[in-house]
């Protein structure tokens, strides 16, 4: 790293940002996992403690030297500032890229600095018990035939929790059902193909999230029409999750558009462009479903407000009806409770029964009238 660039890097490291990498303050052993993919065939997974060791060749003995389609895949489940500093020094990264690399909580984006392609991916997983969407951030660095995957959270690209032990991570990569390099034909197109494969995995992960949100939306509809007063708060909370999904998928869509715009400039194979178009099509569906879900929740909120107003109107009718019924005997009692010496029926033997009967009769008449008008 040149002295000028190193000075700029040190200054950028001291710059205050909203959030730092989640593993900066976690005392864990740093282990990198790397392997080569030769002619679309993944080789043995190895571990390393430094970035230079992870970049070492893993070509088995007897492999012809004229093999093509070699991709070196380096996965960093838990990064540290020291490791990121080593990567920045080894590849002489741009200071702006170094600044982004050291900080998480970024939007999905793609940027190119000289011969290094930097991609930020945001995957999503739905926690049904909490009715919350959890987003996981990943930084991808591609230079020549090397692709570095840096996990900023506690999950892999497909949402699988990152094991705490090395053997667990190795088991994850050796399981063909979970292999990130399972599309043999696609991987013959180079490291860009592996990056697009990861992008497709992230985008496909949004569909189960939308399904979970849709199920909860259906539950809210039943809750609204049952008269549950807690429905409004639940609608607001779920709407926030939908908005987060919509924002992140929008940034992913811009990312795919940027990759598509640069396909011609950087001579991306036509087969790979078709694959990117398929990812873009999936993202379009995600955006459409998320937008429809947001609109549906907005309509449910309006319906809930209308139902609440109707229930309040019905309650006011009942309260008004009972108030009128109670007012009738109160009026009679008030008249005959006045302290005048000369009043009709004041000394009449049937005055008291007549007053009680009048009170009861007025109450019954008002009750019948309100029942006929369906106020009660």
VMD Tcl script that draws the C-alpha trace (Angstrom):
set ca {
  {0.00 0.00 0.00}
  {1.42 3.37 -0.99}
  {2.26 5.84 1.83}
  {-0.38 8.32 0.65}
  {-3.08 5.67 0.46}
  {-2.06 4.23 3.84}
  {-2.37 7.70 5.41}
  {-5.85 8.12 3.93}
  {-6.77 4.65 5.15}
  {-5.68 5.45 8.71}
  {-7.71 8.65 8.65}
  {-10.77 6.83 7.35}
  {-10.44 4.22 10.09}
  {-10.77 6.97 12.69}
  {-13.84 8.47 11.04}
  {-17.00 8.05 13.09}
  {-19.75 6.06 11.42}
  {-23.23 5.01 12.62}
  {-22.30 1.38 13.08}
  {-19.18 -0.74 13.00}
  {-18.78 -4.36 12.02}
  {-20.69 -6.53 14.49}
  {-17.70 -8.73 15.22}
  {-15.24 -5.96 16.10}
  {-15.85 -6.32 19.83}
  {-16.18 -10.11 19.87}
  {-13.15 -12.06 21.01}
  {-13.18 -15.04 18.63}
  {-10.59 -16.94 16.70}
  {-10.45 -15.76 13.11}
  {-10.77 -18.64 10.66}
  {-11.01 -18.26 6.90}
  {-12.36 -20.97 4.63}
  {-11.17 -21.24 1.07}
  {-11.26 -23.60 -1.88}
  {-10.74 -23.55 -5.59}
  {-13.40 -24.35 -8.15}
  {-11.63 -25.85 -11.17}
  {-13.62 -26.48 -14.31}
  {-16.80 -25.99 -12.24}
  {-15.74 -28.70 -9.75}
  {-15.27 -27.51 -6.13}
  {-12.05 -28.76 -4.58}
  {-11.31 -29.60 -0.96}
  {-12.22 -26.95 1.58}
  {-9.29 -25.73 3.65}
  {-8.93 -23.37 6.60}
  {-6.50 -20.53 7.13}
  {-5.81 -17.87 9.72}
  {-4.51 -15.21 7.32}
  {-5.73 -13.89 4.00}
  {-2.48 -14.73 2.22}
  {-2.76 -18.36 3.31}
  {-6.37 -18.47 2.11}
  {-5.28 -17.30 -1.34}
  {-2.77 -20.11 -1.66}
  {-3.51 -22.46 -4.55}
  {-5.50 -25.60 -3.82}
  {-5.01 -27.35 -7.14}
  {-4.61 -31.10 -6.47}
  {-1.65 -33.01 -7.82}
  {-2.02 -34.27 -11.36}
  {-4.27 -31.41 -12.46}
  {-3.23 -30.21 -15.96}
  {-1.69 -26.76 -15.98}
  {-3.91 -25.69 -18.87}
  {-7.09 -26.02 -16.81}
  {-9.49 -23.12 -17.19}
  {-12.39 -21.77 -15.23}
  {-10.50 -21.67 -11.94}
  {-12.20 -19.70 -9.17}
  {-10.79 -19.13 -5.71}
  {-13.54 -18.76 -3.13}
  {-12.67 -17.29 0.27}
  {-15.34 -17.15 2.99}
  {-14.89 -15.10 6.17}
  {-17.70 -16.02 8.60}
  {-16.43 -13.68 11.30}
  {-14.18 -10.81 10.36}
  {-11.87 -8.73 12.52}
  {-10.29 -5.31 11.93}
  {-6.88 -6.97 11.66}
  {-8.08 -9.31 8.94}
  {-9.75 -6.53 6.99}
  {-6.56 -4.48 7.26}
  {-4.61 -7.41 5.82}
  {-7.03 -7.70 2.87}
  {-6.81 -3.96 2.24}
  {-3.02 -4.11 2.25}
  {-2.76 -7.26 0.13}
  {-5.02 -5.91 -2.61}
  {-4.09 -2.23 -2.21}
  {-7.75 -1.28 -1.89}
  {-9.08 2.18 -2.51}
  {-9.51 4.25 0.71}
  {-13.24 4.71 0.07}
  {-13.63 0.96 -0.35}
  {-11.68 0.36 2.85}
  {-14.01 2.73 4.69}
  {-17.06 0.81 3.44}
  {-15.43 -2.51 4.22}
  {-14.94 -1.60 7.86}
  {-18.54 -0.62 8.47}
  {-21.80 -2.51 8.30}
  {-25.44 -1.39 8.05}
  {-25.14 -0.34 4.42}
  {-27.67 -0.55 1.63}
  {-27.29 -3.13 -1.12}
  {-25.01 -1.66 -3.79}
  {-22.27 -2.41 -6.31}
  {-19.17 -0.31 -6.83}
  {-15.99 -0.82 -8.83}
  {-12.62 0.50 -7.69}
  {-9.94 -0.07 -10.32}
  {-9.81 -3.87 -10.72}
  {-11.82 -4.67 -7.57}
  {-15.59 -5.14 -7.61}
  {-17.33 -4.45 -4.30}
  {-20.88 -5.70 -3.74}
  {-23.08 -5.36 -0.65}
  {-25.92 -7.88 -0.38}
  {-28.77 -7.83 2.15}
  {-30.50 -11.17 2.65}
  {-33.74 -11.53 4.59}
  {-35.28 -14.16 6.85}
  {-38.68 -14.00 8.53}
  {-38.95 -14.74 12.26}
  {-42.57 -15.84 12.50}
  {-42.68 -15.97 16.31}
  {-41.76 -12.28 16.53}
  {-43.36 -11.27 13.21}
  {-40.10 -9.56 12.32}
  {-37.84 -9.61 9.27}
  {-34.17 -10.11 10.05}
  {-31.70 -8.73 7.51}
  {-28.16 -10.03 7.12}
  {-25.42 -8.11 5.35}
  {-22.64 -9.55 3.22}
  {-19.68 -7.87 1.55}
  {-18.32 -9.40 -1.66}
  {-14.91 -8.52 -3.04}
  {-13.94 -9.80 -6.49}
  {-10.55 -9.36 -8.08}
  {-9.38 -11.40 -11.04}
  {-10.50 -14.98 -10.30}
  {-10.85 -14.53 -6.54}
  {-14.16 -13.93 -4.76}
  {-14.08 -13.01 -1.06}
  {-17.32 -13.33 0.92}
  {-17.44 -11.47 4.26}
  {-20.38 -12.22 6.55}
  {-21.38 -9.23 8.68}
  {-24.02 -11.07 10.71}
  {-24.54 -14.50 12.19}
  {-26.00 -16.21 9.10}
  {-24.83 -17.43 5.72}
  {-26.29 -16.19 2.45}
  {-29.11 -18.75 2.49}
  {-30.13 -17.85 6.06}
  {-28.44 -20.80 7.76}
  {-26.94 -19.81 11.15}
  {-23.14 -19.76 11.12}
  {-21.82 -22.58 13.35}
  {-19.56 -21.55 16.19}
  {-17.01 -24.29 15.45}
  {-14.83 -24.91 12.40}
  {-16.17 -28.41 11.80}
  {-19.71 -27.03 11.59}
  {-18.71 -24.59 8.85}
  {-16.87 -27.32 6.96}
  {-19.94 -29.55 7.16}
  {-22.04 -26.73 5.78}
  {-19.84 -26.35 2.69}
  {-19.45 -30.07 2.05}
  {-23.23 -30.59 2.06}
  {-24.18 -30.57 -1.61}
  {-27.74 -29.48 -0.84}
  {-26.39 -26.26 0.65}
  {-23.39 -25.75 -1.59}
  {-23.08 -22.26 -3.00}
  {-21.25 -23.74 -5.98}
  {-23.73 -26.42 -7.00}
  {-24.50 -25.09 -10.48}
  {-21.64 -26.70 -12.40}
  {-22.57 -25.38 -15.85}
  {-22.91 -21.82 -14.61}
  {-19.57 -21.83 -12.80}
  {-17.70 -22.35 -16.05}
  {-18.39 -18.67 -16.76}
  {-16.00 -17.44 -14.08}
  {-16.14 -15.79 -10.63}
  {-18.91 -13.43 -11.79}
  {-21.11 -16.50 -12.12}
  {-20.53 -17.41 -8.49}
  {-21.35 -13.86 -7.44}
  {-24.58 -13.94 -9.44}
  {-25.36 -17.31 -7.91}
  {-25.10 -15.73 -4.47}
  {-27.27 -12.82 -5.62}
  {-29.91 -15.27 -6.84}
  {-29.83 -17.07 -3.48}
  {-30.39 -13.77 -1.66}
  {-33.27 -12.75 -3.93}
  {-34.96 -16.16 -3.68}
  {-34.80 -15.83 0.10}
  {-37.22 -12.91 -0.05}
  {-40.10 -15.10 -1.27}
  {-40.44 -17.10 2.00}
  {-40.33 -13.76 3.83}
  {-43.23 -12.46 1.73}
  {-45.13 -15.71 2.34}
  {-44.70 -15.26 6.10}
  {-45.84 -11.64 5.92}
  {-48.81 -12.69 3.81}
  {-49.86 -15.30 6.39}
  {-49.70 -12.72 9.16}
  {-51.68 -10.28 7.01}
  {-54.42 -12.90 6.67}
  {-54.38 -13.37 10.44}
  {-54.71 -9.63 10.95}
  {-57.76 -9.55 8.67}
  {-59.49 -12.15 10.85}
  {-58.41 -10.23 13.94}
  {-59.85 -6.97 12.57}
  {-63.28 -8.44 11.81}
  {-63.38 -10.19 15.18}
  {-63.24 -6.81 16.87}
  {-59.84 -7.25 18.54}
  {-58.64 -3.84 19.69}
  {-54.97 -4.88 19.37}
  {-55.24 -5.21 15.59}
  {-54.23 -1.60 14.85}
  {-50.86 -1.90 16.60}
  {-50.17 -5.19 14.86}
  {-50.96 -3.61 11.49}
  {-48.52 -0.76 12.13}
  {-45.73 -3.14 13.18}
  {-46.24 -5.47 10.22}
  {-46.39 -2.50 7.85}
  {-42.95 -1.44 9.08}
  {-41.54 -4.87 8.28}
  {-43.07 -4.72 4.79}
  {-41.56 -1.26 4.24}
  {-38.13 -2.58 5.24}
  {-38.48 -5.44 2.76}
  {-39.58 -3.00 0.07}
  {-36.63 -0.68 0.67}
  {-34.03 -3.47 0.68}
  {-35.45 -5.17 -2.41}
  {-35.50 -1.78 -4.17}
  {-31.78 -1.35 -3.51}
  {-31.17 -4.91 -4.71}
  {-33.04 -4.08 -7.90}
  {-30.81 -1.06 -8.45}
  {-27.82 -3.32 -7.86}
  {-28.91 -5.76 -10.57}
  {-29.58 -2.88 -12.95}
  {-26.07 -1.54 -12.34}
  {-24.60 -4.99 -13.01}
  {-26.65 -5.24 -16.20}
  {-25.50 -1.80 -17.36}
  {-21.87 -2.80 -16.84}
  {-22.23 -6.17 -18.57}
  {-21.35 -4.84 -22.02}
  {-18.50 -2.66 -20.75}
  {-16.78 -5.51 -18.92}
  {-17.53 -8.20 -21.52}
  {-19.82 -10.34 -19.41}
  {-20.85 -13.52 -21.32}
  {-24.33 -13.56 -22.83}
  {-25.26 -16.68 -20.83}
  {-24.44 -14.82 -17.64}
  {-26.48 -11.80 -18.75}
  {-29.48 -14.09 -19.26}
  {-28.94 -15.40 -15.74}
  {-28.85 -11.84 -14.40}
  {-32.07 -11.07 -16.27}
  {-33.69 -14.00 -14.46}
  {-32.56 -12.59 -11.10}
  {-33.96 -9.20 -12.10}
  {-37.26 -10.85 -13.00}
  {-37.41 -12.46 -9.55}
  {-36.70 -9.10 -7.94}
  {-39.51 -7.53 -9.95}
  {-41.88 -10.11 -8.50}
  {-40.58 -9.41 -4.99}
  {-41.12 -5.67 -5.45}
  {-44.62 -6.21 -6.85}
  {-45.68 -8.54 -4.03}
  {-44.19 -6.28 -1.37}
  {-45.97 -3.27 -2.85}
  {-49.28 -5.14 -2.97}
  {-48.80 -6.29 0.60}
  {-48.15 -2.74 1.76}
  {-51.25 -1.51 -0.05}
  {-53.31 -4.35 1.45}
  {-52.18 -3.47 4.96}
  {-53.06 0.16 4.33}
  {-56.56 -0.87 3.26}
  {-56.91 -3.14 6.29}
  {-55.96 -0.22 8.50}
  {-58.68 1.90 6.89}
  {-61.21 -0.90 7.32}
  {-60.19 -1.29 10.95}
  {-60.65 2.45 11.53}
  {-64.10 2.28 9.93}
  {-65.11 -0.70 12.05}
  {-63.86 0.99 15.21}
  {-65.89 4.11 14.34}
  {-68.97 1.96 13.72}
  {-68.55 0.15 17.03}
  {-68.13 3.49 18.80}
  {-71.30 4.76 17.10}
  {-73.20 1.69 18.26}
  {-71.90 2.18 21.77}
  {-72.97 5.83 21.72}
  {-76.48 4.78 20.62}
  {-76.76 2.39 23.55}
  {-75.41 4.95 25.99}
  {-77.81 7.59 24.65}
  {-80.76 5.16 24.85}
  {-80.11 4.20 28.44}
  {-79.55 7.84 29.33}
  {-82.98 8.70 27.88}
  {-84.62 5.82 29.76}
  {-83.07 6.93 33.02}
  {-83.98 10.54 32.31}
  {-87.76 9.80 32.20}
  {-88.14 8.67 35.84}
  {-85.68 11.36 36.89}
  {-87.94 13.99 35.30}
  {-91.05 12.66 37.05}
  {-89.23 12.40 40.36}
  {-87.91 15.93 39.98}
  {-91.39 17.37 39.37}
  {-92.98 15.64 42.33}
  {-89.98 16.41 44.48}
  {-90.56 20.16 44.37}
  {-91.51 21.72 47.72}
  {-94.80 23.43 46.91}
  {-97.83 23.36 49.26}
  {-100.39 23.44 46.45}
  {-99.66 20.68 43.91}
  {-102.16 18.38 42.13}
  {-102.16 14.83 43.44}
  {-99.88 15.90 46.36}
  {-102.36 14.73 48.98}
  {-103.99 12.14 46.75}
  {-103.88 8.57 48.10}
  {-102.88 7.14 44.70}
  {-100.33 9.85 43.88}
  {-97.29 7.79 44.86}
  {-98.33 4.65 42.92}
  {-99.21 6.85 39.96}
  {-95.73 8.48 40.00}
  {-94.00 5.11 40.14}
  {-96.20 3.76 37.35}
  {-95.50 6.81 35.22}
  {-91.76 6.37 35.70}
  {-91.89 2.69 34.82}
  {-94.25 3.25 31.89}
  {-92.09 5.93 30.31}
  {-89.03 3.75 30.68}
  {-90.74 0.77 29.02}
  {-92.05 2.91 26.15}
  {-88.59 4.37 25.46}
  {-86.98 0.94 25.66}
  {-89.45 -0.49 23.12}
  {-88.93 2.46 20.79}
  {-85.13 2.12 20.92}
  {-85.35 -1.62 20.33}
  {-87.52 -1.09 17.27}
  {-84.97 1.43 15.94}
  {-82.17 -1.06 16.79}
  {-80.42 1.36 19.07}
  {-80.31 -1.26 21.79}
}
mol new
graphics top color blue
foreach p $ca { graphics top sphere $p radius 0.5 }
foreach p [lrange $ca 0 end-1] q [lrange $ca 1 end] { graphics top cylinder $p $q radius 0.2 }
display resetview
